[in-house]
């Protein structure tokens, strides 16, 4: 039997956000790691010559997992991670758009960050406007 009603809709929204994050993790790993490694190897460069290392995919994976399992710290995690991500991305966009370089690397980065920004705006809006969507178990 499929449940319906407000609690089920909130759970569906939480599931959507978690899967959005998981999709971003997969896409980010491809864009930031697998594609640069393939380009470097095919061009005879060191395998890590085009990689900009960071742990954001792991942080996004953690938040996606938290959206599914709903630990007690989910809302604070969602708020802090969303604000930090949004601030960082907006600053990076402002710096980039002041003097844009539209090569393959920056274009990949920019498109990825547009989707990451959209995801975290949705998560922040949910955490602020509908906190029960993050805390109510179904």
C-alpha positions as MATLAB code, in Angstrom:
seq = 'XXXXXXXXXXXXXXXXXXXXXXXXXXXXXXXXXXXXXXXXXXXXXXXXXXXXXXXXXXXXXXXXXXXXXXXXXXXXXXXXXXXXXXXXXXXXXXXXXXXXXXXXXXXXXXXXXXXXXXXXXXXXXXXXXXXXXXXXXX';
ca = [
       0.000    0.000    0.000;
       1.355    3.417   -0.981;
       0.973    6.123    1.615;
      -0.273    9.557    0.632;
      -0.712   12.854    2.361;
       1.629   15.573    3.601;
       4.066   13.247    5.383;
       4.461   11.080    2.286;
       5.017   14.173    0.106;
       7.708   15.398    2.497;
       9.378   11.997    2.393;
       9.234   12.028   -1.420;
      10.814   15.481   -1.499;
      13.580   14.324    0.850;
      14.144   11.294   -1.396;
      14.315   13.579   -4.454;
      16.930   15.806   -2.774;
      18.997   12.771   -1.740;
      18.955   11.408   -5.279;
      19.785   14.843   -6.694;
      22.880   14.814   -4.470;
      23.822   11.268   -5.493;
      23.521   12.248   -9.155;
      25.725   15.293   -8.498;
      28.306   13.088   -6.792;
      28.484   10.781   -9.814;
      28.605   13.698  -12.244;
      31.227   15.551  -10.193;
      33.446   12.479   -9.938;
      33.261   12.113  -13.714;
      33.834   15.820  -14.481;
      36.535   16.439  -11.845;
      38.390   13.131  -11.819;
      37.613   10.543  -14.516;
      37.451   12.909  -17.511;
      40.651   14.794  -16.554;
      42.492   11.510  -15.983;
      41.379   10.211  -19.397;
      42.460   13.449  -21.118;
      45.818   13.461  -19.344;
      46.550    9.829  -20.178;
      45.491   10.226  -23.807;
      47.729   13.291  -24.147;
      50.774   11.721  -22.523;
      50.615   13.960  -19.442;
      50.794   12.855  -15.812;
      47.506   11.193  -14.856;
      46.745   13.822  -12.195;
      47.841   16.914  -14.139;
      44.280   18.238  -14.718;
      42.708   17.337  -11.353;
      41.791   19.907   -8.714;
      41.473   17.778   -5.590;
      38.760   18.361   -3.006;
      36.419   16.355   -0.817;
      33.104   17.936   -1.843;
      31.809   14.736   -3.480;
      32.208   12.970   -0.123;
      30.407   15.800    1.684;
      27.557   15.617   -0.842;
      27.404   11.850   -0.426;
      27.196   12.306    3.356;
      24.329   14.793    3.069;
      22.488   12.521    0.618;
      22.895    9.613    3.026;
      21.691   11.831    5.893;
      18.596   12.789    3.895;
      17.777    9.093    3.572;
      18.553    8.024    7.148;
      17.509   11.237    8.952;
      19.997   11.415   11.811;
      19.239   14.023   14.469;
      21.790   16.429   12.972;
      20.227   16.437    9.477;
      18.740   19.940    9.564;
      21.874   21.658   10.977;
      24.017   19.736    8.474;
      21.730   20.754    5.608;
      21.740   24.399    6.718;
      25.504   24.676    7.242;
      26.486   22.760    4.123;
      23.986   24.700    1.984;
      25.112   28.106    3.202;
      28.806   27.231    2.807;
      28.271   25.799   -0.694;
      26.137   28.723   -1.857;
      28.605   31.325   -0.544;
      31.598   29.562   -2.091;
      29.906   29.082   -5.462;
      28.588   32.646   -5.650;
      32.054   34.041   -4.846;
      33.683   31.736   -7.417;
      31.075   32.725  -10.027;
      31.676   36.429   -9.359;
      35.434   35.981   -9.747;
      35.085   33.809  -12.844;
      32.492   35.971  -14.596;
      34.619   39.096  -14.081;
      37.119   37.572  -16.543;
      35.654   34.350  -17.945;
      37.776   31.746  -19.718;
      35.510   29.379  -21.599;
      37.835   26.446  -22.206;
      36.689   22.843  -21.748;
      37.812   22.729  -18.112;
      36.112   25.948  -17.011;
      32.948   25.187  -18.962;
      32.674   21.764  -17.309;
      33.312   23.378  -13.923;
      30.748   26.125  -14.531;
      27.958   23.786  -15.674;
      28.601   21.472  -12.736;
      28.489   24.369  -10.273;
      25.194   25.663  -11.720;
      23.573   22.345  -10.835;
      25.290   22.144   -7.437;
      24.084   25.679   -6.676;
      20.518   24.785   -7.705;
      20.570   21.692   -5.500;
      21.800   23.567   -2.448;
      19.355   26.413   -2.946;
      16.574   23.797   -2.861;
      18.052   22.163    0.248;
      18.448   25.518    2.021;
      14.911   26.575    1.107;
      13.597   23.255    2.416;
      15.566   23.494    5.665;
      14.365   27.062    6.278;
      10.792   27.042    4.988;
       9.776   23.413    5.588;
      11.956   21.991    8.372;
       9.492   19.146    8.987;
      10.393   17.842    5.527;
      13.817   17.053    6.952;
      12.771   15.689   10.310;
       9.515   13.818    9.943;
       9.770   10.054    9.613;
       7.199    8.219    7.523;
];
